[in-house]
Amino acid sequence: MADLQLAADGAIGLSLRGQAQDVEFALGFDGGSTLIESYSNEDYTTVAEWEDSDDFTFTARLLGEHTVGDRANLRASATYADVSHDEILTPGDAASYQQRLWSLGAETEIRFGGYGSTSLSLGGALDGADTPKAGDKPEMGRISDYGLRAGLTSLVADGVLVHGSVSRRSRFPSLRELYSGALGRFEPNPELRAESLLGAEAGFTATGSLGEVQLVGFHQRLTDGIVRRSVTGSDGVRRFQRVNQDEVRSTGAELLLVGTFGRTTLTGDLTLQDVKGIDGDGTEVELEYEPTLAGKIGANVPLPAEVWLAGDMRYMGEQKCENPEVGGLQPLGSSRTLDS
């Protein structure tokens, strides 16, 4: 399989600032064309099928902030996005798809106990989406959902900040997740539902003369999470399909480190997690691409003549991936990579 991509993008913005107010307005666009060819032989001489597609995304955003005295800020935003995808499949037909998304949100931050020592943030959002163009497939219809967030940060000692938050947010399935067949690799699923995530996290950040340490524990429950499964199509061929998992639960911790020794900088991060899918009857199921352990160590070291040596070593624990050829999950061993 080979693909050719051409893209163009741009943005314009306007900002108005006052003594206690700040208003920003921005418009953006992103367009591109993609040609994907699938070959029927290993020497890439015979094209079995191809896809010629054009994509265009328009976005508009209005953002405002108002300062209330010296202890509070109020922020609000309105966002609109229009995503279009036109494709010609051979063999197949031409089709046009369109998705419109909008979001309204507001957040306030209040400071207590001296400037910046403790702050409370409260926010909410209302999101919506529809698909007025769905090719020859069923439209998703007009859907909406809400989001909420509450967060607290407090400076408990010199250089030590504790923080925590609880939140609820949603994500709507994209055009590709709903309708794309990806040249026969996926079975479209126009009945996908929106994901809803309820999460909580708490931790601390300590900053000193030698660097910074951050440790955060988290627990999340994702309802109707969009995952991949292997299915058999009407033609008897096994393919991927994106489906809604009743629930996905994840619990874990993240550790971030930054150290500065002279002009040398060392960084590291480590994630330890337990992730599992839950069916409607309470049965636990395994999920793909959810390693128990993942981490990275990086260094940026100065050399003579203003030359810098930089590198990262990454570790990814054992995980699994969906494989239609075996009809389910296939184990993937742990991996180590070195980038410099």
NUBA-642604 format. One record per residue (C-alpha): y, z, x. Coordinates in nm, 3 decimals. Each point is the difference from the previous one (the first is absolute). Example, Ala and Ser with C-alpha at 12.3 -4.5 7.8 and 13.67 -1.06 7.14 Angstrom:
! NUBA-642604
{rovex {-0.450, 0.780, 1.230}}
{rovex {0.344, -0.066, 0.137}}
! end
This chain:
! NUBA-642604
{rovex {0.000, 0.000, 0.000}}
{rovex {0.350, -0.086, 0.124}}
{rovex {0.345, 0.061, -0.144}}
{rovex {0.356, -0.119, 0.062}}
{rovex {0.296, 0.213, -0.110}}
{rovex {0.373, -0.078, -0.022}}
{rovex {0.251, 0.269, -0.102}}
{rovex {0.371, 0.062, -0.051}}
{rovex {0.189, 0.309, -0.107}}
{rovex {0.351, 0.135, -0.033}}
{rovex {0.213, 0.280, -0.144}}
{rovex {0.359, 0.080, -0.093}}
{rovex {0.153, 0.339, -0.073}}
{rovex {0.315, 0.177, -0.111}}
{rovex {0.094, 0.360, 0.078}}
{rovex {0.283, 0.208, -0.147}}
{rovex {0.072, 0.342, 0.148}}
{rovex {0.230, 0.273, -0.128}}
{rovex {0.065, 0.361, 0.090}}
{rovex {-0.288, 0.130, -0.218}}
{rovex {-0.168, -0.320, -0.119}}
{rovex {-0.199, -0.278, 0.162}}
{rovex {-0.113, -0.314, -0.187}}
{rovex {-0.215, -0.276, 0.151}}
{rovex {-0.118, -0.326, -0.156}}
{rovex {-0.246, -0.238, 0.165}}
{rovex {-0.167, -0.330, -0.084}}
{rovex {-0.297, -0.141, 0.190}}
{rovex {-0.236, -0.292, -0.010}}
{rovex {-0.317, -0.098, 0.179}}
{rovex {-0.168, -0.338, -0.034}}
{rovex {-0.294, -0.167, 0.165}}
{rovex {-0.271, -0.263, -0.021}}
{rovex {-0.363, 0.041, 0.100}}
{rovex {-0.275, -0.257, 0.052}}
{rovex {-0.352, 0.141, 0.030}}
{rovex {-0.298, -0.221, 0.080}}
{rovex {-0.363, 0.108, -0.024}}
{rovex {-0.252, -0.200, 0.205}}
{rovex {-0.360, -0.066, -0.090}}
{rovex {-0.129, -0.028, 0.359}}
{rovex {0.037, 0.193, 0.324}}
{rovex {0.173, -0.281, 0.189}}
{rovex {0.294, 0.002, -0.247}}
{rovex {-0.014, -0.371, -0.085}}
{rovex {-0.068, 0.005, -0.375}}
{rovex {0.233, 0.175, -0.244}}
{rovex {-0.195, 0.143, -0.295}}
{rovex {0.301, 0.134, -0.193}}
{rovex {0.365, 0.081, 0.054}}
{rovex {0.290, 0.189, -0.152}}
{rovex {0.364, -0.109, 0.015}}
{rovex {0.235, 0.273, -0.125}}
{rovex {0.371, 0.084, -0.019}}
{rovex {0.132, 0.356, -0.029}}
{rovex {0.348, 0.125, -0.082}}
{rovex {0.120, 0.360, -0.040}}
{rovex {0.346, 0.102, -0.121}}
{rovex {0.117, 0.361, 0.015}}
{rovex {0.315, 0.181, -0.110}}
{rovex {0.085, 0.365, 0.062}}
{rovex {0.287, 0.228, -0.098}}
{rovex {0.020, 0.334, 0.180}}
{rovex {0.256, 0.275, -0.059}}
{rovex {0.059, 0.344, 0.153}}
{rovex {0.240, 0.273, -0.108}}
{rovex {0.079, 0.318, 0.191}}
{rovex {0.040, 0.311, -0.216}}
{rovex {0.194, 0.259, 0.196}}
{rovex {-0.147, 0.083, 0.339}}
{rovex {-0.347, 0.103, -0.120}}
{rovex {-0.138, -0.286, -0.212}}
{rovex {-0.047, -0.375, -0.007}}
{rovex {-0.097, -0.222, -0.292}}
{rovex {-0.159, -0.341, 0.064}}
{rovex {-0.102, -0.269, -0.248}}
{rovex {-0.137, -0.353, 0.030}}
{rovex {-0.099, -0.301, -0.206}}
{rovex {-0.233, -0.266, 0.142}}
{rovex {-0.122, -0.332, -0.137}}
{rovex {-0.249, -0.243, 0.156}}
{rovex {-0.123, -0.341, -0.117}}
{rovex {-0.310, -0.139, 0.174}}
{rovex {-0.117, -0.360, -0.055}}
{rovex {-0.313, -0.172, 0.129}}
{rovex {-0.085, -0.368, -0.059}}
{rovex {-0.331, -0.136, 0.124}}
{rovex {-0.209, -0.314, 0.005}}
{rovex {-0.373, 0.046, 0.056}}
{rovex {-0.234, -0.279, 0.103}}
{rovex {-0.242, -0.007, -0.170}}
{rovex {0.188, 0.158, -0.289}}
{rovex {0.331, -0.022, -0.180}}
{rovex {0.364, 0.086, 0.053}}
{rovex {0.118, 0.338, -0.128}}
{rovex {0.319, 0.206, -0.006}}
{rovex {0.022, 0.380, 0.009}}
{rovex {0.296, 0.234, -0.035}}
{rovex {0.041, 0.377, 0.011}}
{rovex {0.316, 0.198, -0.079}}
{rovex {0.039, 0.359, 0.117}}
{rovex {0.281, 0.249, -0.056}}
{rovex {0.068, 0.360, 0.090}}
{rovex {0.262, 0.264, -0.088}}
{rovex {0.015, 0.316, 0.207}}
{rovex {0.215, 0.307, 0.061}}
{rovex {-0.020, 0.289, 0.245}}
{rovex {0.206, 0.309, 0.074}}
{rovex {-0.002, 0.217, 0.311}}
{rovex {0.138, 0.355, -0.006}}
{rovex {0.056, 0.216, 0.311}}
{rovex {-0.018, 0.380, 0.006}}
{rovex {0.049, 0.290, 0.241}}
{rovex {0.248, -0.158, 0.234}}
{rovex {0.047, -0.365, 0.071}}
{rovex {-0.332, -0.175, 0.051}}
{rovex {-0.223, 0.309, 0.034}}
{rovex {-0.190, -0.054, -0.328}}
{rovex {0.010, -0.302, -0.229}}
{rovex {-0.165, -0.085, -0.331}}
{rovex {-0.041, -0.360, -0.116}}
{rovex {-0.093, -0.112, -0.352}}
{rovex {-0.047, -0.358, -0.109}}
{rovex {-0.141, -0.229, -0.265}}
{rovex {-0.061, -0.370, -0.054}}
{rovex {-0.096, -0.240, -0.277}}
{rovex {-0.178, -0.322, 0.102}}
{rovex {-0.105, -0.307, -0.194}}
{rovex {-0.166, -0.339, 0.049}}
{rovex {-0.122, -0.307, -0.188}}
{rovex {-0.150, -0.341, 0.080}}
{rovex {0.168, -0.270, -0.213}}
{rovex {-0.197, -0.272, 0.181}}
{rovex {-0.373, 0.045, 0.065}}
{rovex {-0.132, -0.353, 0.043}}
{rovex {-0.305, -0.046, -0.223}}
{rovex {-0.082, 0.373, 0.009}}
{rovex {0.104, 0.285, -0.235}}
{rovex {0.341, 0.153, 0.055}}
{rovex {0.012, 0.360, 0.121}}
{rovex {0.250, 0.086, -0.273}}
{rovex {0.298, 0.229, 0.028}}
{rovex {-0.088, 0.336, 0.157}}
{rovex {0.200, 0.297, 0.122}}
{rovex {-0.055, 0.337, 0.166}}
{rovex {0.200, 0.287, 0.143}}
{rovex {0.029, 0.183, 0.330}}
{rovex {0.109, 0.355, 0.087}}
{rovex {0.061, 0.186, 0.325}}
{rovex {0.099, 0.351, 0.106}}
{rovex {0.045, 0.095, 0.364}}
{rovex {0.109, 0.305, 0.197}}
{rovex {0.100, 0.033, 0.365}}
{rovex {0.111, 0.315, 0.181}}
{rovex {0.107, 0.080, 0.354}}
{rovex {-0.194, 0.323, 0.060}}
{rovex {0.072, 0.036, 0.372}}
{rovex {0.184, -0.177, 0.279}}
{rovex {-0.153, -0.349, 0.010}}
{rovex {-0.271, 0.075, -0.260}}
{rovex {0.020, -0.173, -0.338}}
{rovex {-0.254, 0.058, -0.279}}
{rovex {-0.028, -0.260, -0.275}}
{rovex {-0.206, -0.083, -0.304}}
{rovex {0.003, -0.222, -0.306}}
{rovex {-0.188, -0.095, -0.315}}
{rovex {0.033, -0.345, -0.152}}
{rovex {-0.131, -0.245, -0.253}}
{rovex {0.047, -0.373, 0.041}}
{rovex {-0.156, -0.325, -0.117}}
{rovex {-0.071, -0.348, 0.134}}
{rovex {-0.054, -0.312, -0.207}}
{rovex {-0.259, -0.261, 0.101}}
{rovex {0.151, -0.298, 0.180}}
{rovex {-0.039, -0.366, -0.098}}
{rovex {-0.256, -0.051, 0.275}}
{rovex {-0.207, 0.299, -0.113}}
{rovex {0.006, -0.117, -0.364}}
{rovex {-0.051, -0.374, 0.025}}
{rovex {-0.085, -0.125, 0.351}}
{rovex {-0.340, -0.156, 0.060}}
{rovex {0.073, -0.044, 0.374}}
{rovex {-0.192, -0.330, 0.023}}
{rovex {-0.310, 0.137, -0.166}}
{rovex {-0.015, 0.333, 0.188}}
{rovex {0.134, 0.212, -0.289}}
{rovex {-0.074, 0.023, -0.372}}
{rovex {0.340, 0.049, -0.174}}
{rovex {0.044, 0.307, -0.221}}
{rovex {0.298, -0.027, -0.241}}
{rovex {-0.103, 0.332, -0.159}}
{rovex {0.101, 0.212, 0.300}}
{rovex {0.196, 0.313, -0.094}}
{rovex {0.281, 0.168, 0.191}}
{rovex {-0.083, 0.267, 0.258}}
{rovex {0.136, 0.352, -0.046}}
{rovex {0.021, 0.243, 0.293}}
{rovex {0.045, 0.377, -0.026}}
{rovex {0.045, 0.159, 0.342}}
{rovex {0.107, 0.315, 0.179}}
{rovex {0.071, 0.066, 0.367}}
{rovex {0.129, 0.287, 0.211}}
{rovex {0.059, 0.056, 0.371}}
{rovex {0.245, 0.071, 0.276}}
{rovex {0.195, -0.177, 0.273}}
{rovex {0.082, 0.182, 0.324}}
{rovex {0.253, -0.149, 0.242}}
{rovex {0.060, 0.127, 0.352}}
{rovex {0.126, -0.109, 0.339}}
{rovex {-0.328, -0.176, 0.084}}
{rovex {-0.052, -0.184, -0.327}}
{rovex {-0.110, 0.035, -0.360}}
{rovex {-0.314, 0.106, -0.188}}
{rovex {-0.063, -0.069, -0.368}}
{rovex {-0.302, 0.114, -0.203}}
{rovex {-0.040, -0.093, -0.368}}
{rovex {-0.287, 0.072, -0.239}}
{rovex {-0.041, -0.214, -0.312}}
{rovex {-0.204, -0.040, -0.317}}
{rovex {0.019, -0.308, -0.223}}
{rovex {-0.160, -0.116, -0.324}}
{rovex {0.028, -0.371, -0.070}}
{rovex {-0.084, -0.104, -0.357}}
{rovex {-0.115, -0.360, -0.062}}
{rovex {0.019, -0.075, 0.372}}
{rovex {-0.040, -0.372, 0.075}}
{rovex {-0.304, -0.056, 0.224}}
{rovex {-0.229, -0.292, 0.092}}
{rovex {-0.350, -0.043, -0.136}}
{rovex {-0.269, -0.269, 0.029}}
{rovex {-0.073, -0.184, -0.326}}
{rovex {-0.203, -0.302, -0.106}}
{rovex {0.207, -0.274, -0.165}}
{rovex {-0.099, -0.221, -0.291}}
{rovex {-0.120, -0.260, 0.254}}
{rovex {-0.239, 0.250, 0.161}}
{rovex {0.207, 0.035, 0.320}}
{rovex {0.082, 0.350, 0.128}}
{rovex {0.368, 0.061, 0.070}}
{rovex {0.256, 0.277, 0.046}}
{rovex {0.179, 0.134, -0.305}}
{rovex {0.277, 0.256, -0.023}}
{rovex {-0.081, 0.266, -0.258}}
{rovex {0.138, 0.338, -0.109}}
{rovex {-0.179, 0.304, 0.143}}
{rovex {0.023, 0.285, -0.253}}
{rovex {0.123, 0.244, 0.264}}
{rovex {0.044, 0.020, 0.376}}
{rovex {0.038, 0.347, 0.156}}
{rovex {0.122, 0.052, 0.355}}
{rovex {0.059, 0.321, 0.193}}
{rovex {0.100, 0.027, 0.362}}
{rovex {0.255, 0.071, 0.268}}
{rovex {0.224, -0.202, 0.232}}
{rovex {0.119, 0.109, 0.344}}
{rovex {0.290, -0.175, 0.179}}
{rovex {0.105, 0.073, 0.359}}
{rovex {0.293, -0.124, 0.209}}
{rovex {0.054, 0.128, 0.354}}
{rovex {0.276, -0.083, 0.246}}
{rovex {-0.047, 0.077, 0.369}}
{rovex {0.295, -0.131, 0.194}}
{rovex {0.013, -0.369, -0.090}}
{rovex {-0.364, -0.013, -0.106}}
{rovex {-0.082, 0.014, -0.370}}
{rovex {-0.345, 0.084, -0.140}}
{rovex {-0.090, -0.041, -0.367}}
{rovex {-0.307, 0.073, -0.204}}
{rovex {-0.121, 0.020, -0.357}}
{rovex {-0.324, 0.118, -0.157}}
{rovex {-0.119, -0.029, -0.361}}
{rovex {-0.297, 0.194, -0.135}}
{rovex {-0.093, -0.071, -0.361}}
{rovex {-0.270, 0.015, -0.266}}
{rovex {0.025, -0.286, -0.252}}
{rovex {-0.238, -0.067, -0.287}}
{rovex {-0.006, -0.197, -0.321}}
{rovex {-0.086, 0.164, -0.330}}
{rovex {-0.146, -0.192, -0.296}}
{rovex {0.075, 0.094, -0.360}}
{rovex {-0.325, 0.198, -0.027}}
{rovex {0.083, 0.204, 0.312}}
{rovex {-0.226, -0.195, 0.238}}
{rovex {0.133, -0.030, 0.355}}
{rovex {0.013, -0.348, 0.157}}
{rovex {0.082, -0.116, 0.354}}
{rovex {0.310, -0.208, 0.067}}
{rovex {0.077, -0.258, 0.264}}
{rovex {0.242, 0.043, 0.290}}
{rovex {0.028, 0.379, -0.025}}
{rovex {-0.087, 0.146, 0.343}}
{rovex {-0.028, 0.376, 0.033}}
{rovex {0.183, -0.002, 0.334}}
{rovex {0.270, -0.229, 0.141}}
{rovex {0.253, 0.048, 0.276}}
{rovex {0.220, -0.148, 0.270}}
{rovex {0.138, 0.104, 0.340}}
{rovex {0.292, -0.185, 0.154}}
{rovex {0.207, 0.015, 0.317}}
{rovex {0.324, -0.153, 0.122}}
{rovex {0.032, 0.048, 0.377}}
{rovex {0.289, -0.118, 0.223}}
{rovex {-0.080, -0.192, 0.318}}
{rovex {0.224, -0.106, 0.289}}
{rovex {0.254, -0.281, -0.048}}
{rovex {0.062, 0.099, -0.366}}
{rovex {-0.347, -0.114, -0.104}}
{rovex {-0.178, 0.190, -0.278}}
{rovex {-0.373, 0.035, -0.054}}
{rovex {-0.095, 0.056, -0.365}}
{rovex {-0.339, 0.025, -0.163}}
{rovex {-0.190, 0.135, -0.301}}
{rovex {-0.363, 0.102, -0.037}}
{rovex {-0.125, 0.007, -0.359}}
{rovex {-0.316, 0.149, -0.145}}
{rovex {-0.144, -0.082, -0.341}}
{rovex {-0.298, 0.195, -0.127}}
{rovex {-0.304, -0.137, -0.179}}
{rovex {0.072, -0.166, -0.333}}
{rovex {-0.144, -0.255, -0.241}}
{rovex {0.108, -0.334, -0.140}}
{rovex {-0.098, -0.188, -0.314}}
{rovex {-0.222, -0.304, 0.068}}
{rovex {-0.104, -0.227, -0.289}}
{rovex {-0.281, -0.145, 0.212}}
{rovex {-0.178, 0.337, 0.002}}
{rovex {0.122, 0.095, -0.347}}
{rovex {0.186, 0.315, 0.099}}
{rovex {0.136, 0.205, 0.287}}
{rovex {-0.087, -0.081, 0.359}}
{rovex {0.044, 0.257, 0.283}}
{rovex {0.259, -0.057, 0.269}}
{rovex {-0.029, 0.194, 0.323}}
{rovex {0.284, 0.191, 0.159}}
{rovex {0.241, -0.199, 0.217}}
{rovex {0.237, 0.053, 0.290}}
{rovex {0.280, -0.237, 0.094}}
{rovex {0.250, -0.003, 0.285}}
{rovex {0.338, -0.174, -0.037}}
{rovex {0.246, -0.033, 0.285}}
! end
